[in-house]
C-alpha cells in the first residue's frame, strides 16, 4: 500500500506531530510512504528525513511559487502512483485533494483538526466553506481529530457519512524523565524544591491563550507565595514585547520562567507540578495528553475534545475566562501533594489504557483497508 501524505507545513504543531507519530509507529513505512509539505521542510520534516522517510517541500510561500508548486505536486503524484493520498489541514485538503483528484487518485482522505470555526483568517473561512461543497466529490473519507470537530463541520455542510473520528495517540514509553533531569532543569532556571510550578506548553499565539494564563497567574500569585509559572514554547521568550507587557502588567514578573521552544518535552513537563492548558481553540490537544502521560495533574479550558481526553482525572474550566482558570488552578493548589500525585496517576493510566499510539495507528489502518476494499483495490 503506497501512501502520500500532504500537509500545509512541517513546523512543530499538533497535526505535524500526529503525522510524525503515525509514520514512526507504522512498521516499514519508509518503503511505501512519501510526505509532501506545501510550504517548508521544518523541524518535523528534517526529523522524518533523518529516520529514512522521503520528504518533499514545495515551498509554496508566494503567488509566483504557487503555479510551480501545483505542477510539481501533480507530477509527483503521477510518478509515485499512490493507492491513497491523505491530506492534513484545510489548505492541504483543498490543494492536495483537488490535485490528487485530477491526477486520478481514487482514495483521498481529508484531515480536519479545527474545532473553533470563528478563529482564523477570512481566507481560511472561505476555504472551509469551499471544502464543505467539495467534500461531496473529492474525499472518500474525512478523518476528524475530535468529535467536536466532526460535529461543527457537519453543521457547516460537510458530507456526514464520510466523516470518522480518530483522536491522537500517545507513546507513554517515550514520555519519561528521571528525577535528576527534573532537578537539573529546575535548578538551571532557579526553581527551588519547595516551589510549586504551574506550567504551560505551546507556541505563542492568541488561540493558545497565554494572555489568559498570565492574567490567571496574577490572581494566583497574590495568594500563593511559593507558586512559580513556567511557560515553554516557540515565541515564549523575554524578547517578545507583547508577552512581557502582559507579565509586567500583573506585577509578578519575578515569578515567571520563559524558556522558549524546547525539544526535550518530557524533561520540561517533569519540571512542572501542575500542567495548565489555557487554550481558546484546540482539536484533540496533544500537549494535554502528553502532560497526562507524564502523570501531571491538569487544569484545562473546555476546548475541542479536551474534556474527552481529560475525563474525570483533572479540572475543566470555561475557555477565555482568566478568573475561571484561576479558580480551577486554586482548586488544584489547595489539594495536598498526595492528592495531586494520585490525580496525576489516574491521568497517566487513562492515557495508557485509552489513548495509545498503537490504537491510533490501528484505527487509521482500518480506514485504509475499508477504503481500498470499497474501491476494489
C-alpha positions, 0 to 999 in steps of 0.5 A: 500500500503506497501512501502520500501524505500532504500537509500545509507545513512541517513546523512543530504543531499538533497535526505535524506531530500526529503525522510524525507519530503515525509514520514512526509507529507504522512498521516499514513505512519508509518503503511505501510512504512519501510526505509532501509539505506545501510550504517548508521542510521544518523541524518535523520534516528534517526529523522524518528525513533523518529516520529514512522517510522521503520528504518533499517541500514545495515551498509554496510561500508566494503567488509566483511559487504557487503555479510551480508548486501545483505542477510539481505536486501533480507530477509527483503524484503521477510518478509515485502512483499512490493507492491513497493520498491523505491530506492534513489541514484545510489548505492541504485538503483543498490543494492536495485533494483537488490535485490528487483528484485530477491526477486520478487518485481514487482514495483521498482522505481529508484531515480536519483538526479545527474545532473553533470555526470563528478563529482564523483568517477570512481566507481560511473561512472561505476555504472551509466553506469551499471544502464543505461543497467539495467534500461531496466529490473529492474525499472518500473519507474525512478523518476528524481529530475530535468529535467536536470537530466532526460535529461543527463541520457537519453543521457547516455542510460537510458530507456526514457519512464520510466523516470518522473520528480518530483522536491522537495517540500517545507513546507513554514509553517515550514520555519519561524523565528521571528525577535528576533531569527534573532537578537539573532543569529546575535548578538551571532556571532557579526553581527551588524544591519547595516551589510549586510550578504551574506550567504551560506548553505551546507556541505563542499565539492568541488561540493558545491563550497565554494572555489568559494564563498570565492574567490567571497567574496574577490572581494566583500569585497574590495568594500563593507565595511559593507558586512559580509559572513556567511557560515553554514554547516557540515565541515564549521568550523575554524578547517578545514585547507583547508577552512581557507587557502582559507579565509586567502588567500583573506585577509578578514578573519575578515569578515567571520562567520563559524558556522558549521552544524546547525539544526535550518535552518530557524533561520540561513537563517533569519540571512542572507540578501542575500542567495548565492548558489555557487554550481558546481553540484546540482539536484533540490537544496533544500537549494535554495528553502528553502532560497526562502521560507524564502523570501531571495533574491538569487544569484545562479550558473546555476546548475541542475534545479536551474534556474527552481526553481529560475525563474525570482525572483533572479540572475543566474550566470555561475557555477565555475566562482568566478568573475561571482558570484561576479558580480551577488552578486554586482548586488544584493548589489547595489539594495536598501533594498526595492528592495531586500525585494520585490525580496525576496517576489516574491521568497517566493510566487513562492515557495508557489504557485509552489513548495509545499510539498503537490504537491510533495507528490501528484505527487509521489502518482500518480506514485504509483497508475499508477504503481500498476494499470499497474501491476494489483495490 
